[in-house]
Amino acid sequence: MNWHVYIVLCSDDTLYTGITTDMTRRFREHARGRGAKYFRGRQPKALVYLEGGHDRSAASKRELYIKGLSRAGKQALVDAAAATVPTITTSSPLPS
């Protein structure tokens, strides 16, 4: 199974990092306030980083590594990957 590590820009301008096998589904869950307690007080604005090709173990390790980065470190990842991230935002239509 192909696991992805992702970073979502939130309504309070924080960066949330997670893993999933289906990014569109996971973004939709976050937008509905489900799946992560972090999104119960904020909304996702946009997917800003996506990295695929992991198994579950590697994705979890990479997620922990990214979560340990400073805001500047996470922003550097986001900036480096900006051209390759698919557009998923709360203003773009999400498939059902």
Secondary structure as GFF3:
##gff-version 3
##sequence-region A 1 96
A	DSSP	beta_strand	3	10	.	.	.	ID=ss1
A	DSSP	beta_strand	15	20	.	.	.	ID=ss2
A	DSSP	alpha_helix	23	31	.	.	.	ID=ss3
A	DSSP	three_ten_helix	37	40	.	.	.	ID=ss4
A	DSSP	beta_strand	44	54	.	.	.	ID=ss5
A	DSSP	alpha_helix	56	67	.	.	.	ID=ss6
A	DSSP	alpha_helix	71	81	.	.	.	ID=ss7
A	DSSP	three_ten_helix	82	84	.	.	.	ID=ss8
###
